[in-house]
């Protein structure tokens, strides 16, 4: 593809134009719903100062003081909502979340304790949506200071934001403080402690903090008996994310000992964990350990599905275990697997064909591809695009062109990027005639191309010339001596 044009191209000022339209639409929407206690001019000026104003934070607060308006919870919630839906930064580079934080603290100082739980929860959710962890923490501290309560959905959002930001300990500390001080607002006045425990455990395990999540579970083990099965499934998922197959198997044994039957999702998590660990440390043991786990699944009444075999094939592909991957695919195609829901899909075929192409087994990959077409497996455009890209990368352009013809018969849309890829590959290799033919074919069929027609001009396109390879193999010692000679020559100059 061609390099981007100069700074005057439309692609450079389109984000600013979209931001301006978004600001205008937001202001018009809120201008139609003005509070009766605030004049239209006052609300417009307040919105401009907080959302799109210029100057420092001190300048913004000075302008707010000059307005001398009455701060109400409804007005504060509207400003918070308007800023949350806008782009993250103003034109002068100042973070909009910090301008909203200054407005929130200023409004809090003028409210004289009239703010309820909704304003604090809306502010916390807004800062979380803006990815400003510091501002979110300040809002949580203010909620704690005034004695308000945090809603369950707000706590879930805060926990996920802290864990995703690498602050898992702060999320746990927040949960403990809220539980000790009863700052969590329970729906309908009931006791939903189990829901909050599940929330923090899920947030921790989603990033692999399974040990910390088990600590939370141990401290509240008398409150989770009603939902112990879900908690164990989350912990097993957390250990699999962390990559500790031994601890994941321990959780699986505990589930069985307590009469909890692990589901298909838990077994697939463990299968992925075991296979990925063997990819790193013992590639030859992928098949044997996966077969043992699948046998255990069948004994528990859970049959492996196509997703399970795709997990196995993906890890075999990463380890370049070609023969084993082909055997697994063959057993799936011939129906040797004892499950009707484990027939190969487009992902299965893609994994194996990609592996064969990358290892230069083109003929066998073509044979499996033709078998897939004969079975009328539904495939998407990206399936062909990725395989054509691999064929272009290994230099088999003729097979890539044949696959393009099959792609045109299978997929009706979204084939423009594939045309771009092939035309550029042909022209860079010096085959301008075939590239021009493809370009004309795309224009004739109404395909939208991103490349320029100048690519078809031999005078404007640089042809790639592969380096000449000598017959002798270059050892590491000879390569090192050549590098040292070049370095010494540079120093002499």
N, C-alpha and C positions, 0 to 999 in steps of 0.2 A: 504493500500500500504506500501511497505517497506520503511524505512528511507533512505535518500541519503547516498551513500557510502563515502569513505574517499576523501581527496582532490585530489587524483590521478585519480578520475573518469573522463571520457571524458566530462561529462556535465559541469565541472568547467572551462576547458580551451577552450571549443568551442567558447564562445563569443570573447576571445582574438584572436583565429584563424580566425574567421570571420572578425574581425576588421582588421587584417593584410591583408587578401585577399582584403578587400574593399579599403585599402590604396594603395595596389599595382595596383588594377584596375584603381583607380582614377589617379594615377601618370602616368600610361601608356596612358590613354586617353588624358591627357593634354600634355604629352610629344610628342604626334603625331601632336598636334596643336600649336607648339611653335611659339611665336611671332618672326618675322624676326629681330627685334631689340635686342633680347636677345638670347644668346648662349644656347645650350641645357644644358651645365653644369651649367650655371647661373640659369636657370629656375628650374632645379632639386634641386639645392642647396637652392633656394628661397622657393620652395615648402616644402622641408624638414624642413627648419628653422621655417616656419610659421605653418605648419599643424602637423608635427610629431616631431618637435624639442624638446630637453630637455633643462632644465635650467629655470631660472626666466625670467620675461618679460624684465628686463634690459639686460640680456644676449642676448635675442632674438634681441632687438633693436641694440645692439652693433654689432652683426653678420650681421644685415641688413646694417649698416653703412659701414662695411668692404667690402661688395659686390660692392658698388659704381655702382649700376645699374640705368638705366633711367626708372623712373616710368611713365607708360602710363595708360590711362583709361582702355585699353583692358587688360593689364597685371593685373591690380587691380581687374577687374571684374572676371577674370579667377581664381584668388586666392580666391576671395570671394565665387564663386560657388563651388570650390573644397572643401573648409572648411565646407560649408553648408551641403554637402552630406556625411560628415564623422561622426563617432560617436562623442558624445558631449564632451568627455574628453580624454586627452592624457594619455600615460602610467604613467607619473609621477604625475597624479592627477590634473594637472593644467587645468582649463577650456579652451577648445579650442576657445570659443567665446571671451574670454579676450585676447588670443593671436591674434585672427583676429582683435579685436578692436585696439590693439596696432599697428598692421600692417596698419590698415586703417588710423589711425591718423598720423602715420609716413609717409605714402604715400601722405596724404593730405598736410603735411608740405613741401614735396618735389615737389608737382605738380605745385606750383605757380599759383593756380587758374585755371588750365586747365581741372579740372574735371567737367563733365556735370551733368545733372539731373539723368542720368541712374546709375552712380556709387553710388550716395547717396541712391537712391531708392533700388538698389540691396543690399547694405550693411544693410539698415534698414530691408528689408525682410529677410535677412540671420539671423540677430540677433533675429528677431521675431520667426523664425523657430527654433532657438536654445533655445528659452524660456529665453533669457537673457534680462530682461526688462531694467536693468541699461545701458547695452551697446546700446540697441535700443534707449533709451532716449538721450544718448550722440551723437549718429549718427543724430538724429533728430535736436539736438541743432546745430551741425555742418552744417546741411543743411540750417538751418535758418540763421546762421552767414554769410554764403557765398552767400546767396540770391538765392539758388536753389528752385525748386518747387517739391512738393510731388505729385505723381500720385494717381489716385483714388483707384486702387487696393492696393497700399501701405498703404494709409490712412485707408482702411477697415481692413487690417491686423493689423495695429498698434492699432486701436481702439479696436478690439476684444482681442488683447493680453493684453492691459491695463485693460480692464474690467474683463477679466478672472483672472488677477492677483490681483483683488480687488482695482484697482486704477481708478474707474469710474470718479472721479473728475478731474484727470489728463487728461483723454480722452476728457472730455468736454472742459477743458482749452486749450488743443491742437487744438480742432476744432475751438474754438473762435479765437485763435491766427492766425490760418491759414486762416480763413475767413476774418479777419480784415486786414491782411497783404497780402492777395491774394497769399498765398504760395501753394495753391492747383492747380495742373496742370490739366487743363480741356482738354478733348479729342477734337481734331480737332479745338481747339481754341474757342469752344462754351461755353455756360454758363450751367454748370451741377450742380449748387448749390443744386437743389432739390435732386440729386443723393447722394451728400455728407451728406445732412440732413437725408435722409433715412438711410444711412449707420450708422451714429452715433446713431440714434434712435433705429435701429435694434440691434446694439451692446449692448446698455444699457438695452433694454428690454429682451434680451436673458438671462440676469442674474437677472431679476426682478427689475431693477432700473427704474420703470415706472414713478415715480414722477419726477426724474431728466430728463427723456426723454420728459415728458410733458413740462418742462421748456424750453428745446431746441425748441420744436414745437411752444410754445407761442412766443418766441423771433423771430421766422421766419415764423409766420403764414401767412404773405403776399406772401411767396414764395412756399407754399406747396399746393396751391389750386388745382393744376393739379393732384396731387397724394394723395389727402386727404383720399381716401378710404383705400389705402394701409397703410398710417400712422396710421389711426384709428385701423386697424386690428393688427398692430404691438403693439400699446399701449394696446389694450385689452389683447393680449398675455402676455405682460409684467406684467400687473396687475394680471393675472392668475398665472404667475410664482411666483409672490410675495405672492399670496394667499389672495388677497383682493377682495372678490366677489362683495362687494358693489361698489367699483370703477370700476370693470369690467362691471357691469350692467349699470353704468353711461355712460361708453363709448359706450355700445351697444345702449342705448337710443339716444345718440348723433348721432350715425350712422343712425339710423332710421329716426330721425328728419331731417337729411340732405339728405334723399332720398337714402342712401347707404344700400344695402341689405347685411347683414352679411352672409358670406359663412359657409359651413359645418365645416371648420377648426375652425372658431371663436366660433361657438356654442359648438363644442367638447372641446375647451379650457375652456369655461365657465362651461360646465358640469363637467369637471374634477375638476375645482376649487371649485365648490359648493359641490360636493360629498366628496372631501378630507376635506373640512372644517367641514362637518357634521360628518365625521369619528372621528374627534377630539372632537367636542363639542355637537353634537346631532345625534347619530347614527340612532335613530328612524325616523329622518326626511329625510333620504337619498332618499327613494323612492318617497315621496310626492313632494319634491323640484325638483327631476329629472323628474318626470312626468309632472310637470308644465312647465319646460323648454322645454321638448320634444313636448308638446302641442303648445308652442309658436313657435317652429321650424316648425311644420306642418302648422301653420297658415301663416308662412312666405314663404311657398312653399318649404321647405327643409325637406326631410324625414330623420329620424335617420337611421344610417347604423349599420352594425355589430360592427364597431369600437366604436360607441356611446354606444351600450349596453355592450360591453366589458369593457368600462370605468366604467359604473355603476356596473357591476358585480365584478370588481376588488375592488372597494371601499366597496361593501357589504361583500366581502370575508375578507377584512382587519378588518371590524367591526364584523365579525362572525355572520352575519345575514343570517342564513342558510335557513330558510323557504322562506324569501323574494328572495334570490338568486335562489332557486329552482323554484319559481313561474315565475320569469323573464325568466329563461331558458325554462320552459314549454311553455310559451307564444310564444317564438321564435321557438320552435320545432313544435308546432301545427299551426303555421302560423297566429297567432292572431295579430301579428304586421303588420301594414299597409305599408309594404315595402318589395319588393322582394330582396333588397340588405341587409337585416338584418337577414338572416338565420345563425344559429350558425356555427362557424368554430372551428378549433382545439384549438384556444385560449379560446373560450367560454367554450368548454367542459373541458378544463384543469382547468380553474379557479374554476368551480363548483365541479368537481370531487376531486380536491385537497382540497377544503374546506370541503367536506364530509369526506374524509379520515382523515383529521386533527382533525375533531370533532368526530371521531370514528363511523361514520355512514357508515360502510364498505359495507353493503348489498345494500343500496341505491346508493352508488357510483359505485358499480359493475354493477347495473342495468343501470345506465346512460352510463357507459362505453360500455356495450354490445349494447345499443341503438345506440351509436355513430358508432360502428363497423358495425352494420347492415345498417346504412345509407351511409356507404362507404365514410366517411369523410377522406380527405387526411391528414395524420399526419406525423410528422417527428420523427426521432429517439430520440431527446431530450424530446419529449412529454412522451414517455414511460420511458425514463431514470429518469426523475424527479418524476413520479408517483411511479416507483419501489423504488426509494430512500425513498419516504415518507412511503411506505408500510414496508420497512425494518426498518425504524425508529420507527414505531409503533408496530413492532413485528409480522406482518402478512407476513411471508416469503412464505407461500404456495401460497397466492394470487400473490405475487411478481413473483414466478416461473411461474404461469399460464400466467401472463402478459408478461413475457419474451418470451414464446412460440408464443403469438400473435404478439410480436414485431418482431420476426424472420420472420413471414409470411408477415408483412407489410413493413419492412425496410430491405434493402439488405446490407447496409454498416453502419459503425460507431456504431457498437454494442459492441465493445471491452470494453469500460468503464463500460457498464452495466454488462457484465460478471465479470469484476474485482470487482464491487460492491457486486454482489450477492455471489461470491465465498468467498470473505473475510467475509461477514456477516455470511454465513453458517459455516465457519471454526471457527470464533470467538464464535459462539454459540455451538460449539462442534459437529456439523453435518458434519464430515469430509467425509463421504461416498457420500453424495449429492454434496458436494463441489468438490470432485474428479470426479464425473460424469459430472458436468458442465465443469470442466477444460478439460476433455477428449473430450467433445462435441465441445468446442471452438477450440481445436487443430485440430480436425477432419474436421471442417468446414473452417479452415484457418483464424480464427479470431485472430488478434494480441492482446495479453494480456500484461499488464504492471506489473502484480504481479509475484512473484517468486513461483516456485513449492514447496519451503520449507514451504509455508503457509499451504500446505496439510498435513504436518507432525505433528501429535499430540505432538511429543516430542519437537518441535521447536515453536509451536504456543500456546500462552497463551489464554485459554478459558475464556470468560467473564462470571463472576458469579454475577447475580443480587443480590442486598442486600435483606436480609429477612425483611419483613415488619410485624410489630406487629399488633395485632388486634385493639389496642387502638390508637385513634387519638392523635397526639402530638400537644398540644396547644402551642401558642406563649410563655406563661409564663413558661411552662415546658421546652421548648426548650431553653429559655434564662437561666433558672437555670442550665441546663446541660452544656451550654457553659461556664457559670461562674465557675462551679465546675472544668471543665477541665483546665480553665485558672489559677485557684488558685493552682491546683496540679502542673502545670508547674512552677509556681513561687516558690513553696515550694522546688522543686528539685533544 
